[in-house]
Amino acid sequence: MMAVIKDITHANWIDKQSILTLHDGEKLGYMEAGNTEGEPLILLHGFGNSGRNWKSTFEYLEDDYHIFAVDEIGSGQSSCPDAYAFTITRQAQNVLELMDALGIESAYLAGHSIGSYICQAVGFMAPERVKKLALVSTFARMQEKPSDIAKSAAMYASIEENRPNENWYSERADYPDQEGFRYQLEDLQNLPSGYFAPTWWGMTMTDHRNFLQFIEAPVMVVWGGNDMGLPEVYREEFKAYMSNAEYHIYEGLGHEIVSRAPERLSVDMRNFFKK
């Protein structure tokens, strides 16, 4: 008999989460939801978010998939180790360790922003573990000059002293789940002091352009037509390295696709996974 985990609310989100102790002693938080007999779907969030960011989307997918919304290192209920950088490779290894612990041989993966970067790494590090990849607001690299990386990392280090307010989310007025936004903002403001700079360093120091060729799984890419953080040159560059991917442009949307268009995104993800 199919068992579907649906009794998850923003109020009980933390109480419902599970925690995995990783091989190095750090903790990895995740939310299990959906059809426990369905194919596994692992969801990875963007910078400054937690697995909660996917709640509105996975509510449209929970009848079909066994869902695991992960708190990446430093965020949510996961550990925030004392580190120079939370590398994308380390984040991807954590996902694979979670899959091993849960007995998941292979899964669908979906990631938003930095989460999509981690998905890419899982895809080329362990191609046999990935059925398909859905990459939302994705990119192959960010700043290339060390001076730009250092400048942006210094900016995020200063954020640790001056906690972000609701203006951090420029598209917040268009979120269908306004209750979720308030909790999302609370999660952001509760991020530990060691989160921002190490996470930003790990993301901006990474360049996947020469590794995308080793992703064997089918890939779907979703971009917002008004995403000012991902200029056209980044998109065209990504297409050049991943010409066989399926591309969707959500006109009128910016970077926060997961929060602004959960139903549309879930439909596109389901259609892509079912092909």
C-alpha positions in Angstrom: 0.0 0.0 0.0 1.3 3.4 -1.0 2.4 5.6 1.9 2.5 9.3 1.3 4.1 11.7 3.8 2.0 14.8 3.6 1.6 16.1 7.1 4.4 18.6 6.8 3.8 22.3 7.6 6.0 25.3 8.1 5.3 25.2 11.8 6.4 21.6 12.2 9.1 21.6 9.6 12.1 21.4 11.9 10.4 18.8 14.1 9.8 16.6 11.1 13.3 16.7 9.8 15.9 13.9 10.0 19.6 14.3 10.7 22.4 12.2 9.2 25.8 12.1 10.9 28.4 12.2 8.1 31.7 10.3 8.2 33.5 13.4 9.4 31.1 14.0 12.3 29.2 16.8 10.7 25.4 16.8 10.6 23.3 16.8 7.5 19.6 17.8 7.9 17.0 16.7 5.4 13.2 16.5 5.1 11.6 13.3 3.8 8.3 13.6 2.1 6.1 12.2 -0.7 5.4 8.6 -1.8 7.7 6.3 0.0 7.3 3.7 -2.8 8.0 6.3 -5.5 11.4 6.9 -7.2 13.7 9.1 -5.1 14.0 12.8 -5.8 16.7 14.8 -4.1 16.2 18.6 -3.8 19.0 21.1 -3.2 18.3 24.7 -2.3 19.9 28.1 -3.3 22.3 30.4 -1.4 20.9 31.6 1.9 18.0 29.2 1.8 17.3 25.7 3.3 15.4 22.6 2.2 12.2 24.4 3.2 12.5 26.5 0.0 11.3 23.5 -2.0 8.2 22.9 0.1 5.7 24.6 -2.3 7.1 22.7 -5.2 7.3 19.2 -3.7 3.7 19.5 -2.6 2.8 19.1 -6.3 5.2 16.1 -6.7 4.6 14.2 -3.5 2.2 11.6 -5.0 4.8 10.5 -7.5 8.2 10.7 -5.8 10.0 9.8 -2.6 11.4 13.3 -1.8 14.4 14.3 0.2 14.9 18.1 0.6 18.4 18.6 1.9 19.8 21.3 4.1 23.3 21.9 2.6 26.2 22.3 5.0 26.0 25.5 7.0 22.2 25.9 6.5 19.0 24.7 8.2 19.6 21.9 10.6 23.0 20.9 9.1 26.3 21.6 10.7 28.3 24.8 10.0 31.9 23.6 10.3 34.8 26.0 10.7 36.1 26.1 7.2 37.8 28.4 4.7 35.2 27.4 2.0 32.3 25.0 1.7 33.4 23.5 -1.6 30.9 22.3 -4.2 32.8 19.0 -4.3 32.3 18.5 -0.5 28.6 19.4 -0.8 28.3 16.8 -3.6 30.0 14.2 -1.6 27.6 14.9 1.2 24.7 14.2 -1.1 26.3 10.9 -2.2 26.9 9.9 1.4 23.2 10.6 2.2 22.2 8.4 -0.7 24.4 5.6 0.6 23.0 5.9 4.1 19.4 5.8 2.8 20.1 2.9 0.4 19.4 5.0 -2.7 21.3 3.6 -5.7 20.2 6.3 -8.1 17.9 9.3 -8.0 16.4 12.3 -9.8 18.2 15.5 -8.6 16.9 19.0 -8.8 18.8 22.1 -7.6 18.3 25.8 -7.5 21.2 28.2 -7.9 24.1 26.9 -5.8 22.0 23.8 -5.4 22.1 23.3 -9.2 25.9 23.7 -9.0 26.0 20.8 -6.5 23.7 18.7 -8.7 26.1 19.2 -11.6 29.0 18.0 -9.5 27.1 14.9 -8.4 26.3 14.3 -12.1 29.9 14.2 -13.2 31.4 12.7 -10.1 29.0 9.7 -9.9 27.0 9.6 -13.2 25.7 6.1 -12.4 23.9 7.6 -9.4 21.8 10.1 -11.3 18.7 9.4 -13.3 18.0 12.9 -14.5 19.0 16.5 -13.5 16.7 19.5 -13.2 18.9 22.6 -12.9 17.1 25.8 -11.9 18.7 29.3 -12.2 22.0 27.5 -13.0 25.4 28.5 -14.3 28.8 26.9 -15.2 30.9 29.4 -13.3 30.8 32.8 -11.7 33.6 35.3 -11.2 36.9 34.4 -12.7 39.3 37.1 -11.4 40.6 36.5 -7.9 40.0 40.1 -7.1 36.3 39.8 -7.9 36.0 36.6 -5.8 37.7 38.3 -2.9 35.6 41.4 -3.2 32.3 39.5 -3.2 33.4 37.2 -0.4 34.3 40.2 1.8 30.8 41.6 1.1 29.2 38.4 2.3 31.4 38.3 5.3 30.0 41.7 6.3 26.5 40.3 5.9 27.2 38.0 8.9 27.4 41.1 11.1 24.4 42.8 9.5 21.7 40.2 9.1 19.7 40.3 5.8 16.1 41.6 6.1 13.2 40.9 3.8 14.7 43.1 1.0 17.2 40.2 0.4 14.3 38.7 -1.6 13.7 41.2 -4.4 10.8 39.1 -5.7 9.1 38.4 -2.4 5.8 40.1 -3.2 5.1 37.5 -5.9 5.7 34.4 -3.8 2.5 32.3 -3.7 3.4 31.0 -0.3 3.6 34.2 1.8 3.5 32.2 5.1 6.5 30.2 3.8 8.3 33.4 3.0 8.1 34.5 6.6 9.6 31.2 7.7 12.2 31.4 4.9 13.2 34.9 6.1 13.5 33.6 9.6 15.7 30.7 8.4 17.9 33.2 6.6 18.3 35.4 9.6 19.1 32.4 11.8 22.0 31.2 9.6 25.1 30.8 11.7 27.8 33.4 11.4 30.1 31.0 9.5 27.8 30.4 6.7 27.9 33.3 4.2 31.6 33.8 3.3 32.6 30.1 3.2 29.5 29.2 1.1 30.2 32.1 -1.3 33.9 31.2 -1.5 33.0 27.6 -2.3 30.7 28.6 -5.1 32.7 31.4 -6.7 36.0 29.5 -6.7 34.4 26.7 -8.7 34.3 26.4 -12.5 32.4 23.5 -14.1 32.8 24.4 -17.8 35.3 21.6 -18.5 33.4 19.0 -16.4 29.8 19.4 -17.8 30.8 17.0 -20.6 31.1 14.2 -18.1 27.4 14.4 -17.1 25.7 11.4 -18.6 22.2 12.0 -17.3 19.6 13.9 -19.3 19.4 17.5 -18.1 16.6 20.1 -18.0 17.6 23.8 -17.4 15.1 26.4 -16.2 16.0 30.1 -16.3 14.0 33.2 -15.4 13.8 35.6 -18.3 14.5 38.6 -16.0 17.3 37.0 -13.9 19.8 39.9 -13.6 22.2 37.7 -11.7 22.7 35.4 -14.7 23.5 37.6 -17.7 23.0 36.3 -21.2 26.7 35.6 -21.7 26.5 33.1 -18.8 23.5 31.4 -20.4 25.0 31.2 -23.8 28.2 29.9 -22.4 26.3 27.1 -20.5 24.5 26.1 -23.6 27.8 25.8 -25.5 29.0 23.3 -22.9 25.6 21.5 -22.6 24.0 21.7 -26.0 21.9 18.6 -25.5 20.0 19.8 -22.5 16.3 20.7 -22.5 15.9 24.5 -21.9 13.0 26.4 -20.4 12.8 30.2 -20.1 10.2 31.6 -17.6 9.6 35.0 -19.0 8.8 37.7 -16.4 10.6 35.8 -13.6 13.9 36.4 -12.0 16.2 34.2 -10.0 13.7 33.0 -7.4 11.8 30.5 -9.7 11.4 27.9 -6.9 9.5 30.4 -4.7 7.6 32.2 -7.5 6.5 29.5 -9.8 6.3 26.2 -7.8 3.4 24.7 -9.7 4.8 25.5 -13.1 8.2 24.2 -12.2 6.7 21.0 -10.7 4.8 20.3 -14.0 7.9 20.8 -16.1 10.0 18.6 -13.7 7.4 15.8 -13.8 7.1 15.9 -17.6 10.8 15.8 -17.9 11.4 13.0 -15.5 8.6 10.9 -17.0 10.0 11.1 -20.6 
